[in-house]
């Protein structure tokens, strides 16, 4: 279920706020969420979508132990966990969508 939410968000085919309203997710102020990720899960930011003032953005947090969390931060500075897991492999060799396909 969480993987499906991530795919929907990344594809841009659904509004994150609509999804958050339909599914129970853990939300907290952005600074608190980042501190919790750093202190409890040893995760830090690896990727962040571009953010404009007053817009929501996505962050991918990762740990040296290969755990990962995707959070969406809304315009009101509330961050919500949208997906999490283990075994993330970051590689520059994975083609971007549309490349070589």
HELIX and SHEET records of a PDB file:
HELIX    1   1 UNK A    2  UNK A   11  1                                  10    
HELIX    2   2 UNK A   16  UNK A   22  1                                   7    
HELIX    3   3 UNK A   30  UNK A   41  1                                  12    
SHEET    1   A 5 UNK A  27  UNK A  29  0                                        
SHEET    2   A 5 UNK A  78  UNK A  86 -1                                        
SHEET    3   A 5 UNK A  67  UNK A  73 -1                                        
SHEET    4   A 5 UNK A  57  UNK A  63 -1                                        
SHEET    5   A 5 UNK A  43  UNK A  48 -1                                        
END                                                                             
